[in-house]
Amino acid sequence: MTYRVCFVCTGNICRSPMAESVFRARVEEAGLDELVDVDSAGTGDWHEGDGADPRTVTVLEEHGYGSDHVARQFRASWFSRLDLVIALDSGHLKALRRLAPTPEDAAKVRLLRSYDPAAGDDLDVPDPYYGGMDGFEACLEMVETASHGLLAEVRQHLEGRAA
């Protein structure tokens, strides 16, 4: 049975496609790509059908990540097929939990930086869209750091399913 993770930000062109690419790479490196499906979406439809922001693509490629992406909007009906819905900031967390059809679905929504023990109380990944390349680099660093903790949790769930 496949474990499904979806990353969600506002427009699905900056933070969530970056998180999707990084986490997919971590999953592949761990040899779990046959067991874990990774994708992303946005809370809104503003960029639906567009590729990732060119700055996102540049930062990902400079760091050895793939960048094939088409933006889409998250749908409430997806909760039933997802195991984890990873929000990139607290606004997304609230929007997704309101959208969740059941309390069990709402419990699937987590903040990405909650998987980074060093993040403390600052769990939002800032939106780099209106800034320069340094914001995209900072976003990538936060995503990479949190991805290790997220991978550890996904491994635990997979081991629990096998038991």
VMD Tcl script that builds the backbone (N, CA, C; Angstrom):
set m [mol new atoms 489]
animate dup $m
set s [atomselect $m all]
$s set {name element resname resid chain x y z} {
  {N N MET 1 A 0.840 -1.184 0.000}
  {CA C MET 1 A 0.000 0.000 0.000}
  {C C MET 1 A 0.888 1.251 0.000}
  {N N THR 2 A 0.612 2.176 -0.888}
  {CA C THR 2 A 1.405 3.397 -1.029}
  {C C THR 2 A 1.051 4.411 0.050}
  {N N TYR 3 A 2.077 5.045 0.605}
  {CA C TYR 3 A 1.914 6.124 1.574}
  {C C TYR 3 A 1.957 7.425 0.784}
  {N N ARG 4 A 0.952 8.278 0.951}
  {CA C ARG 4 A 0.830 9.472 0.124}
  {C C ARG 4 A 0.985 10.755 0.946}
  {N N VAL 5 A 1.876 11.637 0.443}
  {CA C VAL 5 A 2.168 12.911 1.084}
  {C C VAL 5 A 1.936 14.022 0.065}
  {N N CYS 6 A 1.213 15.067 0.474}
  {CA C CYS 6 A 0.987 16.225 -0.398}
  {C C CYS 6 A 1.409 17.489 0.343}
  {N N PHE 7 A 2.273 18.284 -0.289}
  {CA C PHE 7 A 2.725 19.562 0.256}
  {C C PHE 7 A 1.831 20.663 -0.287}
  {N N VAL 8 A 1.451 21.622 0.575}
  {CA C VAL 8 A 0.526 22.667 0.154}
  {C C VAL 8 A 1.015 24.048 0.594}
  {N N CYS 9 A 1.052 24.973 -0.387}
  {CA C CYS 9 A 1.280 26.384 -0.094}
  {C C CYS 9 A 0.157 27.174 -0.762}
  {N N THR 10 A 0.346 28.447 -1.009}
  {CA C THR 10 A -0.725 29.290 -1.524}
  {C C THR 10 A -1.023 29.011 -3.000}
  {N N GLY 11 A -0.039 29.244 -3.867}
  {CA C GLY 11 A -0.278 29.138 -5.298}
  {C C GLY 11 A 0.315 27.921 -5.963}
  {N N ASN 12 A 1.080 27.127 -5.216}
  {CA C ASN 12 A 1.713 25.913 -5.733}
  {C C ASN 12 A 2.722 26.207 -6.829}
  {N N ILE 13 A 3.470 27.328 -6.654}
  {CA C ILE 13 A 4.538 27.615 -7.622}
  {C C ILE 13 A 5.890 27.873 -6.952}
  {N N CYS 14 A 5.922 28.045 -5.641}
  {CA C CYS 14 A 7.198 28.322 -4.955}
  {C C CYS 14 A 7.516 27.277 -3.897}
  {N N ARG 15 A 6.902 27.421 -2.726}
  {CA C ARG 15 A 7.259 26.592 -1.582}
  {C C ARG 15 A 6.859 25.126 -1.720}
  {N N SER 16 A 5.614 24.865 -2.091}
  {CA C SER 16 A 5.184 23.464 -2.137}
  {C C SER 16 A 5.849 22.661 -3.252}
  {N N PRO 17 A 6.067 23.212 -4.462}
  {CA C PRO 17 A 6.805 22.404 -5.434}
  {C C PRO 17 A 8.256 22.185 -5.017}
  {N N MET 18 A 8.821 23.150 -4.286}
  {CA C MET 18 A 10.181 22.985 -3.786}
  {C C MET 18 A 10.208 21.844 -2.768}
  {N N ALA 19 A 9.247 21.847 -1.849}
  {CA C ALA 19 A 9.171 20.785 -0.843}
  {C C ALA 19 A 8.919 19.437 -1.497}
  {N N GLU 20 A 8.056 19.407 -2.500}
  {CA C GLU 20 A 7.784 18.167 -3.227}
  {C C GLU 20 A 9.054 17.604 -3.857}
  {N N SER 21 A 9.820 18.450 -4.541}
  {CA C SER 21 A 11.053 17.992 -5.203}
  {C C SER 21 A 12.086 17.491 -4.208}
  {N N VAL 22 A 12.271 18.241 -3.135}
  {CA C VAL 22 A 13.259 17.858 -2.123}
  {C C VAL 22 A 12.844 16.555 -1.442}
  {N N PHE 23 A 11.586 16.458 -1.032}
  {CA C PHE 23 A 11.162 15.260 -0.323}
  {C C PHE 23 A 11.167 14.037 -1.240}
  {N N ARG 24 A 10.784 14.224 -2.478}
  {CA C ARG 24 A 10.847 13.108 -3.429}
  {C C ARG 24 A 12.293 12.593 -3.540}
  {N N ALA 25 A 13.250 13.515 -3.574}
  {CA C ALA 25 A 14.665 13.110 -3.633}
  {C C ALA 25 A 15.062 12.340 -2.379}
  {N N ARG 26 A 14.606 12.797 -1.183}
  {CA C ARG 26 A 14.923 12.085 0.058}
  {C C ARG 26 A 14.312 10.678 0.031}
  {N N VAL 27 A 13.092 10.567 -0.457}
  {CA C VAL 27 A 12.397 9.274 -0.545}
  {C C VAL 27 A 13.151 8.340 -1.487}
  {N N GLU 28 A 13.589 8.855 -2.625}
  {CA C GLU 28 A 14.343 8.038 -3.589}
  {C C GLU 28 A 15.684 7.601 -3.005}
  {N N GLU 29 A 16.384 8.526 -2.342}
  {CA C GLU 29 A 17.672 8.194 -1.715}
  {C C GLU 29 A 17.506 7.094 -0.672}
  {N N ALA 30 A 16.370 7.090 0.008}
  {CA C ALA 30 A 16.096 6.087 1.047}
  {C C ALA 30 A 15.600 4.770 0.457}
  {N N GLY 31 A 15.409 4.740 -0.868}
  {CA C GLY 31 A 14.918 3.528 -1.515}
  {C C GLY 31 A 13.451 3.255 -1.257}
  {N N LEU 32 A 12.692 4.308 -0.963}
  {CA C LEU 32 A 11.284 4.150 -0.620}
  {C C LEU 32 A 10.341 4.630 -1.729}
  {N N ASP 33 A 10.892 4.944 -2.895}
  {CA C ASP 33 A 10.066 5.521 -3.950}
  {C C ASP 33 A 8.972 4.594 -4.456}
  {N N GLU 34 A 9.092 3.303 -4.224}
  {CA C GLU 34 A 8.018 2.370 -4.610}
  {C C GLU 34 A 6.897 2.356 -3.569}
  {N N LEU 35 A 7.181 2.917 -2.385}
  {CA C LEU 35 A 6.219 2.872 -1.280}
  {C C LEU 35 A 5.606 4.229 -0.935}
  {N N VAL 36 A 6.228 5.311 -1.413}
  {CA C VAL 36 A 5.793 6.654 -1.033}
  {C C VAL 36 A 5.529 7.484 -2.289}
  {N N ASP 37 A 4.352 8.096 -2.338}
  {CA C ASP 37 A 3.973 8.986 -3.434}
  {C C ASP 37 A 3.999 10.412 -2.895}
  {N N VAL 38 A 4.658 11.319 -3.623}
  {CA C VAL 38 A 4.835 12.695 -3.182}
  {C C VAL 38 A 4.291 13.639 -4.256}
  {N N ASP 39 A 3.447 14.595 -3.840}
  {CA C ASP 39 A 2.995 15.610 -4.778}
  {C C ASP 39 A 2.754 16.921 -4.037}
  {N N SER 40 A 2.175 17.906 -4.715}
  {CA C SER 40 A 1.925 19.201 -4.089}
  {C C SER 40 A 0.723 19.870 -4.726}
  {N N ALA 41 A 0.227 20.914 -4.044}
  {CA C ALA 41 A -0.924 21.673 -4.522}
  {C C ALA 41 A -0.927 23.026 -3.816}
  {N N GLY 42 A -1.849 23.883 -4.248}
  {CA C GLY 42 A -2.021 25.195 -3.639}
  {C C GLY 42 A -3.380 25.324 -3.002}
  {N N THR 43 A -3.515 26.247 -2.055}
  {CA C THR 43 A -4.820 26.488 -1.448}
  {C C THR 43 A -5.743 27.221 -2.409}
  {N N GLY 44 A -5.171 27.912 -3.388}
  {CA C GLY 44 A -5.964 28.647 -4.372}
  {C C GLY 44 A -5.666 28.188 -5.783}
  {N N ASP 45 A -6.433 28.729 -6.722}
  {CA C ASP 45 A -6.295 28.311 -8.118}
  {C C ASP 45 A -5.603 29.344 -9.005}
  {N N TRP 46 A -4.963 30.339 -8.416}
  {CA C TRP 46 A -4.384 31.450 -9.172}
  {C C TRP 46 A -3.407 31.004 -10.245}
  {N N HIS 47 A -2.633 29.984 -9.970}
  {CA C HIS 47 A -1.572 29.563 -10.900}
  {C C HIS 47 A -1.829 28.183 -11.499}
  {N N GLU 48 A -3.040 27.669 -11.332}
  {CA C GLU 48 A -3.342 26.324 -11.808}
  {C C GLU 48 A -2.941 26.184 -13.285}
  {N N GLY 49 A -2.187 25.119 -13.574}
  {CA C GLY 49 A -1.720 24.854 -14.929}
  {C C GLY 49 A -0.372 25.472 -15.258}
  {N N ASP 50 A 0.124 26.358 -14.401}
  {CA C ASP 50 A 1.430 26.991 -14.617}
  {C C ASP 50 A 2.551 26.104 -14.093}
  {N N GLY 51 A 3.741 26.331 -14.592}
  {CA C GLY 51 A 4.923 25.680 -14.047}
  {C C GLY 51 A 5.352 26.376 -12.771}
  {N N ALA 52 A 6.365 25.840 -12.141}
  {CA C ALA 52 A 6.914 26.466 -10.941}
  {C C ALA 52 A 7.529 27.811 -11.289}
  {N N ASP 53 A 7.583 28.695 -10.315}
  {CA C ASP 53 A 8.235 29.988 -10.476}
  {C C ASP 53 A 9.662 29.750 -10.975}
  {N N PRO 54 A 10.128 30.516 -11.960}
  {CA C PRO 54 A 11.483 30.304 -12.490}
  {C C PRO 54 A 12.577 30.364 -11.420}
  {N N ARG 55 A 12.359 31.148 -10.371}
  {CA C ARG 55 A 13.356 31.219 -9.297}
  {C C ARG 55 A 13.380 29.914 -8.502}
  {N N THR 56 A 12.222 29.296 -8.326}
  {CA C THR 56 A 12.154 27.989 -7.673}
  {C C THR 56 A 12.919 26.966 -8.501}
  {N N VAL 57 A 12.660 26.971 -9.803}
  {CA C VAL 57 A 13.328 26.038 -10.713}
  {C C VAL 57 A 14.845 26.236 -10.657}
  {N N THR 58 A 15.287 27.480 -10.686}
  {CA C THR 58 A 16.718 27.781 -10.651}
  {C C THR 58 A 17.365 27.253 -9.376}
  {N N VAL 59 A 16.758 27.556 -8.228}
  {CA C VAL 59 A 17.319 27.114 -6.946}
  {C C VAL 59 A 17.341 25.589 -6.871}
  {N N LEU 60 A 16.262 24.952 -7.291}
  {CA C LEU 60 A 16.231 23.489 -7.260}
  {C C LEU 60 A 17.317 22.895 -8.150}
  {N N GLU 61 A 17.418 23.379 -9.363}
  {CA C GLU 61 A 18.408 22.837 -10.297}
  {C C GLU 61 A 19.837 23.096 -9.821}
  {N N GLU 62 A 20.087 24.265 -9.248}
  {CA C GLU 62 A 21.429 24.577 -8.727}
  {C C GLU 62 A 21.837 23.637 -7.598}
  {N N HIS 63 A 20.856 23.045 -6.943}
  {CA C HIS 63 A 21.128 22.140 -5.825}
  {C C HIS 63 A 20.879 20.676 -6.182}
  {N N GLY 64 A 20.727 20.412 -7.477}
  {CA C GLY 64 A 20.638 19.029 -7.948}
  {C C GLY 64 A 19.277 18.373 -7.875}
  {N N TYR 65 A 18.219 19.165 -7.751}
  {CA C TYR 65 A 16.870 18.617 -7.682}
  {C C TYR 65 A 16.152 18.769 -9.014}
  {N N GLY 66 A 15.201 17.872 -9.265}
  {CA C GLY 66 A 14.348 17.988 -10.436}
  {C C GLY 66 A 13.338 19.106 -10.246}
  {N N SER 67 A 12.764 19.568 -11.361}
  {CA C SER 67 A 11.846 20.702 -11.242}
  {C C SER 67 A 10.653 20.599 -12.195}
  {N N ASP 68 A 10.281 19.395 -12.582}
  {CA C ASP 68 A 9.119 19.210 -13.445}
  {C C ASP 68 A 7.867 19.394 -12.599}
  {N N HIS 69 A 7.050 20.415 -12.906}
  {CA C HIS 69 A 5.924 20.739 -12.032}
  {C C HIS 69 A 4.830 21.470 -12.804}
  {N N VAL 70 A 3.585 21.170 -12.461}
  {CA C VAL 70 A 2.421 21.906 -12.954}
  {C C VAL 70 A 1.533 22.201 -11.750}
  {N N ALA 71 A 1.245 23.477 -11.527}
  {CA C ALA 71 A 0.466 23.899 -10.358}
  {C C ALA 71 A -0.982 23.428 -10.448}
  {N N ARG 72 A -1.536 23.131 -9.269}
  {CA C ARG 72 A -2.936 22.730 -9.164}
  {C C ARG 72 A -3.458 23.139 -7.797}
  {N N GLN 73 A -4.776 23.152 -7.665}
  {CA C GLN 73 A -5.405 23.526 -6.405}
  {C C GLN 73 A -5.775 22.276 -5.612}
  {N N PHE 74 A -5.550 22.329 -4.314}
  {CA C PHE 74 A -5.907 21.228 -3.425}
  {C C PHE 74 A -7.425 21.111 -3.345}
  {N N ARG 75 A -7.913 19.891 -3.328}
  {CA C ARG 75 A -9.354 19.601 -3.248}
  {C C ARG 75 A -9.655 18.802 -1.979}
  {N N ALA 76 A -10.766 19.118 -1.342}
  {CA C ALA 76 A -11.163 18.414 -0.117}
  {C C ALA 76 A -11.295 16.910 -0.355}
  {N N SER 77 A -11.699 16.532 -1.537}
  {CA C SER 77 A -11.887 15.107 -1.843}
  {C C SER 77 A -10.578 14.319 -1.801}
  {N N TRP 78 A -9.453 15.003 -1.849}
  {CA C TRP 78 A -8.154 14.316 -1.824}
  {C C TRP 78 A -7.820 13.748 -0.451}
  {N N PHE 79 A -8.395 14.305 0.600}
  {CA C PHE 79 A -8.056 13.849 1.949}
  {C C PHE 79 A -8.194 12.339 2.100}
  {N N SER 80 A -9.194 11.763 1.497}
  {CA C SER 80 A -9.452 10.331 1.679}
  {C C SER 80 A -8.327 9.459 1.146}
  {N N ARG 81 A -7.553 9.947 0.193}
  {CA C ARG 81 A -6.469 9.146 -0.374}
  {C C ARG 81 A -5.084 9.548 0.133}
  {N N LEU 82 A -5.015 10.583 0.961}
  {CA C LEU 82 A -3.724 11.066 1.470}
  {C C LEU 82 A -3.494 10.611 2.906}
  {N N ASP 83 A -2.215 10.361 3.218}
  {CA C ASP 83 A -1.829 10.012 4.582}
  {C C ASP 83 A -1.371 11.241 5.361}
  {N N LEU 84 A -0.662 12.144 4.682}
  {CA C LEU 84 A -0.199 13.390 5.299}
  {C C LEU 84 A -0.405 14.538 4.319}
  {N N VAL 85 A -0.860 15.672 4.852}
  {CA C VAL 85 A -0.977 16.905 4.088}
  {C C VAL 85 A -0.075 17.904 4.806}
  {N N ILE 86 A 0.990 18.314 4.129}
  {CA C ILE 86 A 2.008 19.134 4.773}
  {C C ILE 86 A 1.866 20.593 4.346}
  {N N ALA 87 A 1.457 21.431 5.297}
  {CA C ALA 87 A 1.287 22.865 5.062}
  {C C ALA 87 A 2.624 23.571 5.231}
  {N N LEU 88 A 2.850 24.600 4.408}
  {CA C LEU 88 A 4.105 25.333 4.477}
  {C C LEU 88 A 4.057 26.518 5.434}
  {N N ASP 89 A 2.859 26.983 5.802}
  {CA C ASP 89 A 2.773 27.993 6.854}
  {C C ASP 89 A 1.444 27.858 7.601}
  {N N SER 90 A 1.309 28.605 8.678}
  {CA C SER 90 A 0.141 28.460 9.552}
  {C C SER 90 A -1.156 28.866 8.858}
  {N N GLY 91 A -1.109 29.775 7.908}
  {CA C GLY 91 A -2.302 30.133 7.144}
  {C C GLY 91 A -2.805 28.957 6.321}
  {N N HIS 92 A -1.869 28.226 5.709}
  {CA C HIS 92 A -2.244 27.033 4.945}
  {C C HIS 92 A -2.790 25.958 5.884}
  {N N LEU 93 A -2.166 25.816 7.035}
  {CA C LEU 93 A -2.607 24.832 8.027}
  {C C LEU 93 A -4.071 25.072 8.388}
  {N N LYS 94 A -4.412 26.323 8.702}
  {CA C LYS 94 A -5.788 26.658 9.082}
  {C C LYS 94 A -6.748 26.425 7.915}
  {N N ALA 95 A -6.371 26.857 6.722}
  {CA C ALA 95 A -7.244 26.692 5.554}
  {C C ALA 95 A -7.498 25.212 5.269}
  {N N LEU 96 A -6.457 24.408 5.353}
  {CA C LEU 96 A -6.604 22.978 5.070}
  {C C LEU 96 A -7.431 22.272 6.132}
  {N N ARG 97 A -7.237 22.638 7.384}
  {CA C ARG 97 A -8.032 22.009 8.444}
  {C C ARG 97 A -9.502 22.390 8.337}
  {N N ARG 98 A -9.787 23.618 7.895}
  {CA C ARG 98 A -11.191 24.019 7.665}
  {C C ARG 98 A -11.782 23.245 6.496}
  {N N LEU 99 A -10.982 22.946 5.505}
  {CA C LEU 99 A -11.422 22.236 4.311}
  {C C LEU 99 A -11.636 20.744 4.554}
  {N N ALA 100 A -10.983 20.216 5.575}
  {CA C ALA 100 A -11.039 18.778 5.852}
  {C C ALA 100 A -12.467 18.333 6.166}
  {N N PRO 101 A -12.928 17.272 5.499}
  {CA C PRO 101 A -14.302 16.801 5.710}
  {C C PRO 101 A -14.549 16.166 7.080}
  {N N THR 102 A -13.506 15.625 7.723}
  {CA C THR 102 A -13.671 14.948 9.006}
  {C C THR 102 A -12.551 15.364 9.962}
  {N N PRO 103 A -12.743 15.154 11.256}
  {CA C PRO 103 A -11.660 15.422 12.207}
  {C C PRO 103 A -10.422 14.560 11.918}
  {N N GLU 104 A -10.626 13.340 11.439}
  {CA C GLU 104 A -9.492 12.466 11.095}
  {C C GLU 104 A -8.698 13.058 9.943}
  {N N ASP 105 A -9.395 13.640 8.973}
  {CA C ASP 105 A -8.704 14.289 7.853}
  {C C ASP 105 A -7.960 15.529 8.324}
  {N N ALA 106 A -8.567 16.308 9.194}
  {CA C ALA 106 A -7.910 17.502 9.732}
  {C C ALA 106 A -6.629 17.126 10.473}
  {N N ALA 107 A -6.625 15.979 11.127}
  {CA C ALA 107 A -5.446 15.526 11.871}
  {C C ALA 107 A -4.295 15.135 10.950}
  {N N LYS 108 A -4.557 14.934 9.678}
  {CA C LYS 108 A -3.506 14.610 8.704}
  {C C LYS 108 A -2.677 15.829 8.323}
  {N N VAL 109 A -3.168 17.029 8.643}
  {CA C VAL 109 A -2.507 18.267 8.237}
  {C C VAL 109 A -1.468 18.664 9.281}
  {N N ARG 110 A -0.244 18.845 8.811}
  {CA C ARG 110 A 0.868 19.232 9.694}
  {C C ARG 110 A 1.685 20.337 9.050}
  {N N LEU 111 A 2.390 21.086 9.848}
  {CA C LEU 111 A 3.327 22.094 9.340}
  {C C LEU 111 A 4.669 21.437 9.035}
  {N N LEU 112 A 5.244 21.746 7.897}
  {CA C LEU 112 A 6.513 21.145 7.502}
  {C C LEU 112 A 7.600 21.358 8.548}
  {N N ARG 113 A 7.732 22.573 9.040}
  {CA C ARG 113 A 8.830 22.857 9.969}
  {C C ARG 113 A 8.618 22.234 11.344}
  {N N SER 114 A 7.467 21.633 11.589}
  {CA C SER 114 A 7.279 20.908 12.850}
  {C C SER 114 A 8.178 19.672 12.880}
  {N N TYR 115 A 8.716 19.290 11.730}
  {CA C TYR 115 A 9.646 18.160 11.632}
  {C C TYR 115 A 11.104 18.594 11.786}
  {N N ASP 116 A 11.328 19.856 12.081}
  {CA C ASP 116 A 12.678 20.389 12.307}
  {C C ASP 116 A 12.783 20.788 13.773}
  {N N PRO 117 A 13.462 19.971 14.596}
  {CA C PRO 117 A 13.552 20.278 16.032}
  {C C PRO 117 A 14.190 21.639 16.327}
  {N N ALA 118 A 15.022 22.136 15.438}
  {CA C ALA 118 A 15.689 23.419 15.663}
  {C C ALA 118 A 14.802 24.615 15.324}
  {N N ALA 119 A 13.640 24.378 14.734}
  {CA C ALA 119 A 12.765 25.484 14.312}
  {C C ALA 119 A 12.136 26.217 15.495}
  {N N GLY 120 A 12.028 25.557 16.629}
  {CA C GLY 120 A 11.406 26.195 17.792}
  {C C GLY 120 A 9.955 26.513 17.526}
  {N N ASP 121 A 9.542 27.745 17.858}
  {CA C ASP 121 A 8.154 28.160 17.658}
  {C C ASP 121 A 7.909 28.774 16.282}
  {N N ASP 122 A 8.971 29.014 15.521}
  {CA C ASP 122 A 8.857 29.647 14.205}
  {C C ASP 122 A 8.678 28.566 13.137}
  {N N LEU 123 A 7.434 28.127 12.934}
  {CA C LEU 123 A 7.176 26.975 12.073}
  {C C LEU 123 A 6.746 27.330 10.650}
  {N N ASP 124 A 6.652 28.607 10.328}
  {CA C ASP 124 A 6.283 29.000 8.974}
  {C C ASP 124 A 7.504 29.045 8.057}
  {N N VAL 125 A 7.322 28.569 6.828}
  {CA C VAL 125 A 8.315 28.777 5.775}
  {C C VAL 125 A 7.865 30.058 5.070}
  {N N PRO 126 A 8.621 31.156 5.182}
  {CA C PRO 126 A 8.194 32.428 4.589}
  {C C PRO 126 A 8.040 32.321 3.069}
  {N N ASP 127 A 7.053 33.040 2.548}
  {CA C ASP 127 A 6.788 33.056 1.118}
  {C C ASP 127 A 7.868 33.887 0.419}
  {N N PRO 128 A 8.654 33.277 -0.471}
  {CA C PRO 128 A 9.723 34.014 -1.134}
  {C C PRO 128 A 9.271 34.774 -2.379}
  {N N TYR 129 A 8.008 34.648 -2.764}
  {CA C TYR 129 A 7.520 35.130 -4.058}
  {C C TYR 129 A 7.839 36.593 -4.342}
  {N N TYR 130 A 7.649 37.471 -3.371}
  {CA C TYR 130 A 7.835 38.905 -3.602}
  {C C TYR 130 A 9.243 39.398 -3.311}
  {N N GLY 131 A 10.159 38.479 -3.028}
  {CA C GLY 131 A 11.522 38.869 -2.716}
  {C C GLY 131 A 12.514 38.408 -3.776}
  {N N GLY 132 A 13.762 38.400 -3.386}
  {CA C GLY 132 A 14.832 38.011 -4.304}
  {C C GLY 132 A 15.226 36.556 -4.127}
  {N N MET 133 A 16.291 36.183 -4.799}
  {CA C MET 133 A 16.770 34.805 -4.781}
  {C C MET 133 A 17.158 34.333 -3.388}
  {N N ASP 134 A 17.587 35.250 -2.520}
  {CA C ASP 134 A 17.976 34.845 -1.169}
  {C C ASP 134 A 16.797 34.220 -0.413}
  {N N GLY 135 A 15.577 34.689 -0.666}
  {CA C GLY 135 A 14.396 34.103 -0.041}
  {C C GLY 135 A 14.134 32.685 -0.521}
  {N N PHE 136 A 14.416 32.425 -1.792}
  {CA C PHE 136 A 14.243 31.076 -2.334}
  {C C PHE 136 A 15.313 30.137 -1.784}
  {N N GLU 137 A 16.527 30.655 -1.612}
  {CA C GLU 137 A 17.603 29.860 -1.005}
  {C C GLU 137 A 17.267 29.526 0.442}
  {N N ALA 138 A 16.755 30.511 1.178}
  {CA C ALA 138 A 16.372 30.276 2.577}
  {C C ALA 138 A 15.233 29.259 2.660}
  {N N CYS 139 A 14.295 29.367 1.742}
  {CA C CYS 139 A 13.177 28.417 1.689}
  {C C CYS 139 A 13.715 27.005 1.473}
  {N N LEU 140 A 14.622 26.852 0.527}
  {CA C LEU 140 A 15.196 25.532 0.257}
  {C C LEU 140 A 15.894 24.976 1.494}
  {N N GLU 141 A 16.629 25.803 2.180}
  {CA C GLU 141 A 17.335 25.345 3.381}
  {C C GLU 141 A 16.358 24.842 4.441}
  {N N MET 142 A 15.268 25.578 4.652}
  {CA C MET 142 A 14.257 25.155 5.638}
  {C C MET 142 A 13.604 23.842 5.216}
  {N N VAL 143 A 13.298 23.730 3.942}
  {CA C VAL 143 A 12.665 22.527 3.414}
  {C C VAL 143 A 13.593 21.328 3.556}
  {N N GLU 144 A 14.851 21.507 3.196}
  {CA C GLU 144 A 15.809 20.397 3.303}
  {C C GLU 144 A 15.954 19.929 4.740}
  {N N THR 145 A 16.076 20.855 5.659}
  {CA C THR 145 A 16.254 20.513 7.067}
  {C C THR 145 A 15.049 19.748 7.605}
  {N N ALA 146 A 13.853 20.233 7.328}
  {CA C ALA 146 A 12.638 19.586 7.836}
  {C C ALA 146 A 12.373 18.243 7.162}
  {N N SER 147 A 12.851 18.077 5.940}
  {CA C SER 147 A 12.594 16.835 5.199}
  {C C SER 147 A 13.189 15.608 5.885}
  {N N HIS 148 A 14.268 15.780 6.601}
  {CA C HIS 148 A 14.876 14.643 7.300}
  {C C HIS 148 A 13.944 14.111 8.389}
  {N N GLY 149 A 13.366 15.015 9.174}
  {CA C GLY 149 A 12.428 14.598 10.216}
  {C C GLY 149 A 11.148 14.023 9.642}
  {N N LEU 150 A 10.685 14.605 8.548}
  {CA C LEU 150 A 9.488 14.085 7.894}
  {C C LEU 150 A 9.739 12.680 7.361}
  {N N LEU 151 A 10.892 12.458 6.765}
  {CA C LEU 151 A 11.221 11.128 6.261}
  {C C LEU 151 A 11.247 10.114 7.403}
  {N N ALA 152 A 11.781 10.499 8.543}
  {CA C ALA 152 A 11.811 9.590 9.698}
  {C C ALA 152 A 10.392 9.214 10.116}
  {N N GLU 153 A 9.467 10.174 10.116}
  {CA C GLU 153 A 8.085 9.862 10.484}
  {C C GLU 153 A 7.434 8.942 9.445}
  {N N VAL 154 A 7.667 9.210 8.182}
  {CA C VAL 154 A 7.091 8.361 7.135}
  {C C VAL 154 A 7.637 6.939 7.254}
  {N N ARG 155 A 8.918 6.806 7.545}
  {CA C ARG 155 A 9.501 5.465 7.752}
  {C C ARG 155 A 8.793 4.726 8.890}
  {N N GLN 156 A 8.534 5.424 9.990}
  {CA C GLN 156 A 7.838 4.821 11.122}
  {C C GLN 156 A 6.460 4.320 10.713}
  {N N HIS 157 A 5.746 5.127 9.947}
  {CA C HIS 157 A 4.412 4.711 9.481}
  {C C HIS 157 A 4.495 3.502 8.577}
  {N N LEU 158 A 5.488 3.491 7.697}
  {CA C LEU 158 A 5.654 2.342 6.792}
  {C C LEU 158 A 5.991 1.087 7.569}
  {N N GLU 159 A 6.850 1.204 8.576}
  {CA C GLU 159 A 7.203 0.046 9.403}
  {C C GLU 159 A 5.986 -0.453 10.165}
  {N N GLY 160 A 5.149 0.488 10.625}
  {CA C GLY 160 A 3.921 0.121 11.332}
  {C C GLY 160 A 2.934 -0.610 10.444}
  {N N ARG 161 A 2.900 -0.245 9.188}
  {CA C ARG 161 A 2.012 -0.933 8.237}
  {C C ARG 161 A 2.494 -2.338 7.933}
  {N N ALA 162 A 3.823 -2.507 7.956}
  {CA C ALA 162 A 4.398 -3.819 7.634}
  {C C ALA 162 A 4.260 -4.798 8.801}
  {N N ALA 163 A 4.103 -4.250 10.000}
  {CA C ALA 163 A 4.039 -5.099 11.207}
  {C C ALA 163 A 2.710 -5.819 11.332}
}
mol reanalyze $m
mol bondsrecalc $m
mol representation Tube
mol addrep $m
